[in-house]
Amino acid sequence: MPARHDIEVILVGDELLRGQRGDEHLAFLGREVRALGVRVSRAHTVGDDVAAIAGLVRERLPRTRALILTGGLGPTADDVTREGVAEALDLGLEFDEPTWAWIREFFAARGRTPTDANRRQAHFPAGSEIFANARGTAPGFAVTAGDAVVFVLPGPPPELQPMAREFVFPRLARLFDLPPLRVETFRTIGVGESQLVEMLGDAAAGLGAFTVSWLPTVAGVDVVLTARRGAEAAAMDAEAERLHARLGEALGTRYFERGERPIAGVVGDLLAARGETLSAAESLTGGTVARLVTAHPGASAYFLAGVVAYADEAKRELLGVRAETLGQYGAVSEETCTEMAHGIRRRSRSTYGVATTGIAGPTGATPHKPVGLTFMGVAWEGGVQVKRVIYPGDRSAVRDRAAHGALWLLYDHLRRHA
Amino acid sequence: MPARHDIEVILVGDELLRGQRGDEHLAFLGREVRALGVRVSRAHTVGDDVAAIAGLVRERLPRTRALILTGGLGPTADDVTREGVAEALDLGLEFDEPTWAWIREFFAARGRTPTDANRRQAHFPAGSEIFANARGTAPGFAVTAGDAVVFVLPGPPPELQPMAREFVFPRLARLFDLPPLRVETFRTIGVGESQLVEMLGDAAAGLGAFTVSWLPTVAGVDVVLTARRGAEAAAMDAEAERLHARLGEALGTRYFERGERPIAGVVGDLLAARGETLSAAESLTGGTVARLVTAHPGASAYFLAGVVAYADEAKRELLGVRAETLGQYGAVSEETCTEMAHGIRRRSRSTYGVATTGIAGPTGATPHKPVGLTFMGVAWEGGVQVKRVIYPGDRSAVRDRAAHGALWLLYDHLRRHA
């Protein structure tokens, strides 16, 4: 049952119901409000329809102290969230001159003139508190209804996120005044959900201070502990430590992170701390390894170069793979993978070279080389390790799994050679 | 108001409300059921809680003829969707021997033994039709309640998607027996939403056979037309043609696709048709251009090689950028970008070389080179074009926008030199 410290979210947009776009807001809001001790107890997705929005707001308002609506504040005719909220609360829409002045200025700075459609964006339900939008023309707003507050934010994430941080979260913190909700994440790679449950046995079943979620990711499973209300800090510490130790025993380096960093971030931080460097030679993964590594700010300290060698000629010329190797074993082989890893390492003079080659599908398979067949390698001064795996899934899944697998192989090497 | 041909979706999972994962199912289901003429009128997200699930199913069932629930069928204690549905419909859970035999076989094939937790997965509300899951241990099921059907599918997308296609969509097609819902997508790049509305003027406002959605994407805006019920095919054809023509006039090559292909797919198909090839030299985008291009199946026909040259040394050695150029103008400059584009083209002997260099942030900015500053280039036999842009947004947004911008620059060149 929803508690007084729970909030609800209403995602507005025909595009969400028609499958033209996935939602990003619920994950953002759910994650961020936890730090305030607040939970989202339920979320709703509704189309761009005044009556549907108004009906939903009216229905949910008696059940929560805060409702956050996202989307539908734009200038086009399908943007009707402000009208829906006004109708739900029996309020008229009022024109706000300072907002209109600001919108005109926003356009003028870009050498343009706002239209009547933009003028609609300067209207708010009577009594609203208006939230300035530094990145777009749609301000947000909040309206109080009894002891509840309705927050309304524009849909584009680059606008919504800073506005939520500046205006909504501080108000929620004052409204609820709760300690943060403790959440602990333990990240694993290369094991399935029920296999992991089995390996952990009682260690996960016996948690009393937390609830446990098992979240399959592209390459493994995250075990997430969320504090139960009223649990003691000492009990939480003890249980989290016990799970941490058990994961290490049962999974070894397949348990790679207590925290939120992705494998590329963990590997990057290790390299930075060791003063070592990395380069990548990719075929199958087509740039995914380089992209994951360079997504981490500061990657330029340890990532020297990547080569995406799709054509055999590129493997020869950019990486120094021998024509005989390609001829005798093929591009998808342990031998080619070995030479790719050595080749990128030598050419970029990095401490480590990582390589991937394989068959992403849907075409390219042969009787001996099925879709998903992947060779991943790590080369260092005087050595190389290559691993063969057949990944399940479609082209996109195979590419992502192989990239994570290759980064894990390097992680495993780093941990074994500290 | 929901119509008889509308369905509703219930997404189950604490992780969705806590922001530990974004939902992918609603977008998939919304998109796929359109082909059956069916719309999702509303969606709900609820936690792993028997009473909350049961309450929601009971509340929504009188309002729709089909309800699809996703998630919460796994073996762990937090998976309670089957219990919630059984409670909502006042049905007991019955053990299904053939499913249990199948689960044991699934484990045996992997050298493991199922646990009591897996035995729960062989229980279904009485009278369920059971949907086999070829990729996991959680079967789905459907239960009829009056003239409505409740479908329940497991959460992992690689399991849910084939099961929805095999079991759910054919049953929805029979239940509703409607013609497909026509949807037309027009993709643009490099213009904002209200700018686009302005440029199109009456052309978009005057559509009667369709509703229009404006969907900002990472790099532009998609204009999506969805047929109104009962609209004539001839009227739809005429309106879609008119918008297509108007977009071409107003936006030129910034209107790049009538359909669903991303810019990398459009560019790839053009290159394949022309028998030309591409290579990419990336700094700022860190492998994103290569990854976008190689995501398109068949990319090996035209994508020869990519180099991610993060370090100056890599720019010199792998791409042939001159030390003097780097010294005099810096790595983030028109001159370096030019040499990168020429360098990758020459070294991989491709028809075109694409290059990116810039400042992704959060660090690395200087007074003259702010975060977001990007140079993108396209080189061909005897020529090069470089463009300078300052992209807004965080590291991830800048990287993605720059990669799309670079691919568009090539697209623009290809269209001008047919």
Contacts between the chains, C-beta under 8 A, distances in Angstrom:
chain1	res1	chain2	res2	distance
A	1	B	51	7.0
A	1	B	52	7.7
A	14	B	211	7.4
A	14	B	213	5.8
A	14	B	226	7.6
A	15	B	213	5.3
A	15	B	215	5.4
A	15	B	224	7.2
A	16	B	26	6.5
A	16	B	27	7.5
A	16	B	30	7.3
A	16	B	43	7.5
A	17	B	26	7.3
A	17	B	30	5.3
A	17	B	39	6.9
A	17	B	40	4.5
A	17	B	41	7.0
A	17	B	42	7.4
A	17	B	43	6.5
A	18	B	30	5.0
A	18	B	31	7.0
A	18	B	34	6.4
A	18	B	39	7.2
A	18	B	40	7.4
A	18	B	183	7.5
A	18	B	213	7.7
A	18	B	224	7.9
A	18	B	226	6.5
A	19	B	26	7.1
A	19	B	27	4.5
A	19	B	28	6.5
A	19	B	29	6.8
A	19	B	30	3.1
A	19	B	31	2.9
A	19	B	32	7.0
A	19	B	34	7.0
A	19	B	40	7.9
A	20	B	27	7.7
A	20	B	30	7.7
A	20	B	31	7.3
A	20	B	185	8.0
A	20	B	213	6.5
A	20	B	215	5.7
A	20	B	222	7.3
A	20	B	224	5.6
A	21	B	27	6.6
A	21	B	215	5.9
A	22	B	22	6.5
A	22	B	23	6.8
A	22	B	24	6.1
A	22	B	26	7.3
A	22	B	27	4.2
A	23	B	22	6.8
A	23	B	23	6.3
A	23	B	26	7.1
A	23	B	27	8.0
A	24	B	22	6.1
A	26	B	16	6.4
A	26	B	17	7.3
A	26	B	19	7.1
A	26	B	22	7.3
A	26	B	23	7.1
A	26	B	45	6.6
A	27	B	16	7.4
A	27	B	19	4.5
A	27	B	20	7.7
A	27	B	21	6.6
A	27	B	22	4.3
A	27	B	23	8.0
A	28	B	19	6.5
A	29	B	19	6.8
A	30	B	16	7.3
A	30	B	17	5.2
A	30	B	18	5.0
A	30	B	19	3.1
A	30	B	20	7.7
A	31	B	18	7.0
A	31	B	19	2.9
A	31	B	20	7.3
A	32	B	19	7.1
A	34	B	18	6.4
A	34	B	19	7.0
A	39	B	17	6.9
A	39	B	18	7.2
A	40	B	17	4.5
A	40	B	18	7.5
A	40	B	19	7.9
A	41	B	17	7.0
A	41	B	47	7.0
A	41	B	52	8.0
A	42	B	17	7.4
A	42	B	44	7.0
A	42	B	45	6.7
A	42	B	46	5.7
A	42	B	47	7.8
A	42	B	52	7.5
A	43	B	16	7.5
A	43	B	17	6.5
A	43	B	44	7.2
A	43	B	45	3.9
A	44	B	42	7.0
A	44	B	43	7.2
A	44	B	44	5.8
A	44	B	45	7.5
A	45	B	26	6.6
A	45	B	42	6.7
A	45	B	43	3.9
A	45	B	44	7.5
A	45	B	45	7.8
A	46	B	42	5.7
A	47	B	41	7.0
A	47	B	42	7.8
A	51	B	1	7.0
A	52	B	1	7.6
A	52	B	42	7.5
A	74	B	193	6.3
A	74	B	194	7.5
A	74	B	214	7.1
A	75	B	193	7.4
A	75	B	194	4.9
A	75	B	197	6.6
A	76	B	193	7.2
A	76	B	194	8.0
A	76	B	197	5.9
A	76	B	212	7.6
A	76	B	214	5.3
A	77	B	205	7.7
A	77	B	212	7.8
A	78	B	211	7.2
A	78	B	212	6.9
A	78	B	213	6.1
A	78	B	214	7.3
A	112	B	195	7.2
A	112	B	198	7.4
A	115	B	194	7.6
A	115	B	197	7.7
A	115	B	198	6.4
A	117	B	194	7.2
A	117	B	197	6.7
A	118	B	194	6.5
A	135	B	392	7.2
A	137	B	194	6.5
A	156	B	216	5.9
A	158	B	392	7.2
A	158	B	393	5.6
A	158	B	394	7.8
A	158	B	397	6.6
A	183	B	18	7.5
A	185	B	20	8.0
A	193	B	74	6.5
A	193	B	75	7.6
A	193	B	76	7.4
A	194	B	74	7.6
A	194	B	75	5.2
A	194	B	115	7.8
A	194	B	117	7.5
A	194	B	118	6.7
A	194	B	137	6.6
A	195	B	112	7.3
A	197	B	75	6.7
A	197	B	76	6.1
A	197	B	115	7.8
A	197	B	117	6.9
A	198	B	112	7.3
A	198	B	115	6.6
A	205	B	77	7.7
A	211	B	14	7.5
A	211	B	78	7.1
A	212	B	76	7.6
A	212	B	77	7.9
A	212	B	78	6.9
A	213	B	14	5.8
A	213	B	15	5.2
A	213	B	18	7.7
A	213	B	20	6.5
A	213	B	78	6.2
A	214	B	74	7.3
A	214	B	76	5.4
A	214	B	78	7.5
A	215	B	15	5.4
A	215	B	20	5.7
A	215	B	21	5.9
A	216	B	156	5.9
A	222	B	20	7.3
A	224	B	15	7.2
A	224	B	18	7.8
A	224	B	20	5.6
A	226	B	14	7.6
A	226	B	18	6.5
A	279	B	314	7.9
A	280	B	308	7.5
A	282	B	287	7.9
A	282	B	290	7.8
A	286	B	290	5.6
A	286	B	291	5.4
A	286	B	293	7.5
A	286	B	294	3.0
A	286	B	295	7.1
A	286	B	299	7.4
A	286	B	306	7.8
A	287	B	282	7.9
A	287	B	287	3.5
A	287	B	288	6.9
A	287	B	289	7.2
A	287	B	290	3.1
A	287	B	291	3.8
A	287	B	294	6.5
A	287	B	306	5.7
A	287	B	308	7.1
A	288	B	287	6.9
A	288	B	291	5.3
A	289	B	287	7.2
A	290	B	282	7.8
A	290	B	286	5.5
A	290	B	287	3.0
A	290	B	290	7.5
A	290	B	308	4.3
A	291	B	286	5.5
A	291	B	287	3.9
A	291	B	288	5.3
A	291	B	291	5.3
A	293	B	286	7.4
A	294	B	286	3.0
A	294	B	287	6.5
A	294	B	308	7.1
A	294	B	310	6.7
A	294	B	399	7.9
A	295	B	286	7.2
A	295	B	395	7.5
A	295	B	396	6.8
A	295	B	399	7.6
A	297	B	361	7.7
A	297	B	362	5.7
A	297	B	363	6.8
A	297	B	395	6.2
A	298	B	363	7.3
A	299	B	286	7.4
A	299	B	310	7.1
A	300	B	310	5.4
A	300	B	311	7.3
A	300	B	364	7.8
A	303	B	308	8.0
A	303	B	310	5.1
A	303	B	311	8.0
A	304	B	310	6.2
A	304	B	311	4.5
A	304	B	313	7.1
A	304	B	314	5.5
A	305	B	307	6.9
A	305	B	308	6.1
A	305	B	309	5.7
A	305	B	310	6.3
A	305	B	311	6.4
A	305	B	314	3.6
A	305	B	318	5.8
A	306	B	286	7.8
A	306	B	287	5.6
A	306	B	306	7.4
A	306	B	307	7.1
A	306	B	308	3.3
A	306	B	310	7.7
A	307	B	305	6.9
A	307	B	306	7.0
A	307	B	307	5.5
A	307	B	308	7.5
A	307	B	318	7.0
A	308	B	280	7.5
A	308	B	287	7.1
A	308	B	290	4.2
A	308	B	294	7.1
A	308	B	303	8.0
A	308	B	305	6.2
A	308	B	306	3.3
A	308	B	307	7.5
A	308	B	308	7.6
A	309	B	305	5.7
A	310	B	294	6.6
A	310	B	299	7.1
A	310	B	300	5.4
A	310	B	303	5.1
A	310	B	304	6.2
A	310	B	305	6.3
A	310	B	306	7.8
A	311	B	300	7.2
A	311	B	303	8.0
A	311	B	304	4.6
A	311	B	305	6.4
A	311	B	348	7.5
A	313	B	304	7.2
A	313	B	348	7.6
A	313	B	349	7.5
A	314	B	279	7.9
A	314	B	304	5.5
A	314	B	305	3.6
A	314	B	348	5.7
A	317	B	347	6.8
A	317	B	348	7.4
A	318	B	305	5.9
A	318	B	307	7.0
A	318	B	318	7.0
A	318	B	347	6.9
A	318	B	348	7.3
A	347	B	317	6.9
A	347	B	318	6.9
A	348	B	311	7.5
A	348	B	313	7.5
A	348	B	314	5.7
A	348	B	317	7.5
A	348	B	318	7.3
A	349	B	313	7.5
A	361	B	297	7.6
A	362	B	297	5.7
A	363	B	297	6.8
A	363	B	298	7.3
A	364	B	300	7.8
A	392	B	135	7.6
A	392	B	158	7.4
A	393	B	158	5.9
A	395	B	295	7.5
A	395	B	297	6.1
A	396	B	295	6.8
A	397	B	158	6.9
A	399	B	294	7.9
A	399	B	295	7.5
